[in-house]
């Protein structure tokens, strides 16, 4: 008998050689019908894998991330089988699951695959799937594996780097593939599949290697799920921040300026400024002091911090000056500069905490193929702050930052989120700097604060920054997509590297603890996500223009100007459209611009000193006529509902 531990803490005994599916059946037939993958002692296994030792078992269904991963990876095998059938002589390489679906990199030789070929491949994948072939793993010797793939240089390269005794093939139908495992029980679970696109991809991601064809796909256990997914994609296209940014005149890119370097247009710059002022106001109440640091720093600064060792080779290269041996770097992070600000004078424990905040622009060289609108750029501004405190102050300071992050989310309509405690990968200690003792203290501090604040959190191994663990906020947008927004990090290591000190109550010198935090993360990425979440319909307090005055004809231009002046007196942002166009066209264009309120003025409004108010997106429903003062009250009340004052502890 073997003992198997389950997630609920229970331990059950099973016959040796029992499988995860046997365990699922012992719990319920319903679970057995739905389980599609499993993990035993932290290793991905098949539902048919025989268990021979005591251990911990996790069972995955389609609703679990790991379940989807197994489902999509299994579908990549079926697609690879079909590609080999329909394109004889191709060479398969790798076919992993990704966040949404899977891909397979293929050397098609001289053959080109296009969108016209997709349906035939999809139909055959579903035909194979309906045959309910089981996925079966088998061990293969290194000699045998190399012989099997002697005509496939990609697979032989992979096999050459594996140890004998660790090599496995996965079989289904008349197809096999080099694979480590992680599959669904059989192909029959695949009910819907679509090829999403094809793209070029260098073997192993190296531009020096041959370019392959990457075939992207996605699959589902129900046709309804695929239909809903495709509808979601269409909605995502409508909400694409690159499209909306252009339509709303927020930002642009220029090849002459350079890839990944956004240009903020007047409306976009005003939007950024409102976000900055919003956070600065809250930070001031929380006791932060604004600082400003240069866009460059001496290379030695980033060598000291550890950033150069971690990122230097993949970042912008050093800037050489006329002075021999003098090198500068474009600033990749703000924290080393803030450490040096702290170091400008001696501190006592009575002076702490010190909270330095900066909207600091940093630069990182992203590969051109990875750049994507505002979400992946080469120059971006972080709403960065660093808190230097005593160990006794750490818990309260960390919790205060959590409050600030939650205030930001609440004011901007991000209500659906979870927290992720990102800790070290204990199996790869070389990825991190600092002592084990400091890491343990930092990780425990974050977990304790998250628990005390009642956050819904999970712990993710291997997701920590190289200098310390962090609390990341994972936000779901209006389309159900998950984004990492807002991060708080505890760092015992940079204070040591920069020899930061304060004099304690015992008159001895001590190291402060450092908290890194950025509720927005980066202004560019945050605005991109906010654009897509709101479809450009920002909270009223943030809108570039809150109202547009539409005059029925040029005769009412003076009254329109009077209305605009009154709006400005009430601190409502507005503009006038007095073009010689029909009111219908003016309304349609105002709708496209997503301006929240349309104020229509004509003879009746001028005579009665009123405005006719139409709300964006309501197609004439709920129109009202009121005075400017009454309209100002409506606007201010709506803003108060979302933009509450930040209360610092």
PyMOL commands that set and color helices and strands:
alter all, ss='L'
color gray80, all
select helices_A, chain A and resi 20-27+29-34+65-86+115-130+142-148+153-160+187-189+203-205+223-239+241-247+266-285+299-305+307-314+335-342+349-351+368-370+391-411+429-431+436-452+493-497+523-534+554-569+583-592+603-608+628-642
alter helices_A, ss='H'
color red, helices_A
select strands_A, chain A and resi 2-5+11-14+18-19+37-40+43-45+50-51+55-60+91-92+97-98+101-107+136-139+168-172+175-178+192-202+211-220+251-252+263-264+289-290+296-298+319-320+327-330+354-363+379-389+417-423+457-461+470-476+482-491+502-503+509-510+513-518+547-551+574-577+597-601+611-615+624-626
alter strands_A, ss='S'
color yellow, strands_A
deselect
rebuild
show_as cartoon
